[in-house]
Amino acid sequence: MIIDRLTKRADEERAISFQSLFALGDGYTFTTNSGTYVTQDDSLKIGTVYACVRLIADTIASLPVDSYIRQDGVRLQYRPRPVWLDAPDIGVTKDDHFQQVLVSLLLNGNSFTRIIRDEEGEVLALSVLNPQFVEVRRDNNGRLFYVYSARDRIEDVDMIHIKDLCLPGELRGKSRIDLVKENLGLARALEEFAARFFGQGSQTSGIIQFPGNLSREQAKNLVDAFEDGHKGLRRSHRPGILFGGATFEKTGVNPNESQFIESRQFAVEEIARIFRVPPSMIGVTTPGAMSYASVEANQLAFLQHSLVPYLSKVEAEYSVLLAGRAFIRFTTAGLLRGDIAARNASYAQGLNNGYMSVNDVRRLEDMSPIQGGDVYRVPLTNIDINAANLADMDRKSAIVQRLVASGFQPAAVLKALDMPEIEHTGVPTSALQPVASINPIAPATVYDAGTRELNLNMPEQIFHVSTPNVHVDAPIVNVPETVVNVKMPEQRTVVRTVERDADGRILHITERVDD
């Protein structure tokens, strides 16, 4: 039945090889010891498997991705950006493409992406194939090639093959669904049991004992009547009546006695461990699991242990499509973004320590860069002393000031301290001048810097001033004629005679009035 289901596909003929069938399950058997059968497709019907696959696939598919190249140890954007990064195939977005890649990896253990090229060898499209219908072979020369649907040969250079867990010497990766199908079978059996348990009105099975003999038809009618009155969720907990001395004896196991809830909890956590997903990220809550520290730790563990291994594989395989040393990278910084306060504190630390620029911060916040924002700055306290020589210069400057103030020649002090001579403005403070160089009679001569010619080329200023028109009537003032008589004193001439000695000092001053 299973083989028929796999080989019969609507509107399409599929030839299934032994290799493809073996990749779908351990041999031809999908039945587990729990009585259920688990295939890769059916595993998605298990809620925990579905949640884990969707979480990993959707998270990676939604991450920003870009192309880069390293030059002189610096990572630069590789341009032009490949078209297939945004539109891998007709009608397929970047998110849809990588989601298919990850779903194939998580369920089948293999992802096959066919490369469609133009006549010049450039990539036109990338098509993700169903891994269940892809065979991996080697030719007589040991070269790999692929067969899709048992009829379409694809060369190794035209296929991106990403493997999950792979044993040495094997051409395909292992499917974790097949490797842990017993765990998945138990989980599915528990889900089916829960559905039947509650669907039957939470009633356990049992035996109806009736004294005397009943025909087969009478017994069937008795059982049907009992089920009609009690089977189903809406008929649960209804009272029943048995006639003729009949009694009901339970034969099922109470869910609490069989630790049904604990078993389901264990099955869920076991599947989460298989996919390396923190249980809290798929809705499984435990005491303390939702604290801020726990959530942050789970996010980091999810990134490092669940996503990074797949990201590394995808980046390495898809980088082959680029020329030279170019490569693609997914941006995972958004997965670790905390609240606004935590991000601002982290950005401030990066800016202050010089390993982040303003534009680095703006890019992380999905903001456009600004002019001059690519400069990396550090505080003076973080400058290398040997490179800046600030501490030594400050010490020597203090020594120079003390020695010059004590009367030592500045040039000699600089030479003694092995400091270069620098040009002075010519207007030093009196505190830095040797006492012997100051003329007590004419101390201002110390500040005589000489005549300096300063040429300033000022642009011609043109001022346009509009003359206002003001009309004011002249006032009429009547002032009587005034006669003023002024008597001037008689003017006399005073003659001063100054006598000086040989040094020009004043000896005597004589004044007389000339009539």
Beta strands, then each sheet from edge to edge (+ up, - down):
strand 1: 8-9
strand 2: 12-13
strand 3: 65-71
strand 4: 74-77
strand 5: 110-117
strand 6: 123-129
strand 7: 134-138
strand 8: 144-148
strand 9: 152-155
strand 10: 159-163
strand 11: 206-209
strand 12: 247-250
strand 13: 327-330
strand 14: 493-500
strand 15: 506-514
sheet 1: 1+ 2-
sheet 2: 4+ 3- 13+
sheet 3: 6+ 5- 10+
sheet 4: 7+ 8- 9+
sheet 5: 11+ 12-
sheet 6: 14+ 15-
end
